[in-house]
Amino acid sequence: MDDCADYLLDYAPYLQYDNALAEGVPIASGVVEGTCRHLVEDRMNVTGARWRLAGAEAVLRLRGLRASGDFDAYWDFHERQEYERNHASQYADHDVPETVPLKPFVSGRSRRGTLKIIKKKEES
């Protein structure tokens, strides 16, 4: 009992659960463990998977965005950034010219003819 009491006294400044709860910070280990299992273990701990740090981080960030409901807003932002980087930044004053739609490709008649479906006659 003395060891437990000493621990609580030594770490009292870090054990202000009432403040953490008021700020909405999860203090239960179950919440943290559940999040780790949902975001990390379910995806990263599959048989035969090999992850490098950059790939694992990218997957975890995307899973976090999906789980928080922010993925659609992120994806809109991502597409705007990609357009700016790959297209707009390549033109003076970021003025990308209008594109002319291509005419649909119409192929000529195939030399092989058409496919014919032949049913096998049933034997009696």
N, C-alpha and C positions, 0 to 999 in steps of 0.2 A: 504494500500500500504506500509505503514511504517513497519508493521509486516512482510510482505513478503520480503522486502528489508533487514530487520534485520536478518531474517532466512538465506537468501542467504549469507550475510556477515559472520554470525556465522559459517556456514557450508561450506564456500568457499574451505577449504582444502580438503573436501570430494567430491566436485562437479567438479572434473577435468575430464569431459566427453571426452575431446579431447585425454587425455592420455589413458583412458579406451578403447576408440574406436581404437586407434593405437595398443593396445595390444590385440585386438579382444575380449574384455570382453563385453558381452551383457549388455546394460544399459537400454533397454526398458523393462518396466514391462510386456508387452505382451509376450516377449520371455520367461521370467521366468514363467509367469502364464501358458503359453502353455506347457512348459516342465513339470510343476507340474501336470497339468491336464493329459498329456499323460502318464507320468511315474507313478504318484501316484494315482490320483483320479479315473482314468478309471479302475484300478485294485483293489484298496483298498476300494473304496466306493461302494461296491455292497451290495445289500440287504441281511441281515442275516450273513454277513461275520464277523468273530471274529478273530482278529490278535493278536498274541503275538509279542513282539519286535523282537525276533530272526527270526521268520518266515517272518515277514513283511520286515525286512532288507534284508533277503536272496532273496525274490521275487523282491524287488526294485533293488538290485544289478544285478540280472539276466536280468531284463527289461532294465536297463541302458546298459548292455553289448550288448543286442540285438539291441537296438536303435542306438548304436554307431557303430555297425558293427564289434565289437571285440569279439563276442561270440565264433566263431570257434577257434580263437587263444587261448582264455581263456580255452575252453573245452579241447584242446590238452594238455595244461599245467596241467589242473586239472587231467586228466587221467594219465599223467606221475607221478604226485605227489601221486595219489592213488596207483599206481603200486609200487612205491618206499616204501610207508608206509605199504601197506598190504602184499607185496611179497618180494621185494628185501631186505628190512631191516631185514627180518627173516632168511636170509642165510649168512654164512660166506663170506666175501668179496663181498657181494651183487651178488653172482653168483647163479642165479636161474636155477635149472636143467631143461633141455628140458622135455616137457611132451609128453607122448605117446598117440596118438589119440585113443579113444575107438572104438571098432568095432560097427557098427550100430546094433541096437537091431532089431532082426527079430522075430516077434511074430508068433506063430503057428496059425493054422486055428481056428477061433472062433467056440465054441460049439453051438452058437445060429444061425449059418447059415448066410445067406446073407439077406439083406433087399430087400423086394419085393414091388414094387409100383403097386398098384391095382387101376385102374380107375373105377369109378362108371358108370354103364351103364345108358345111358340116357333113360328116359321114353318117349314113344311116345304118 
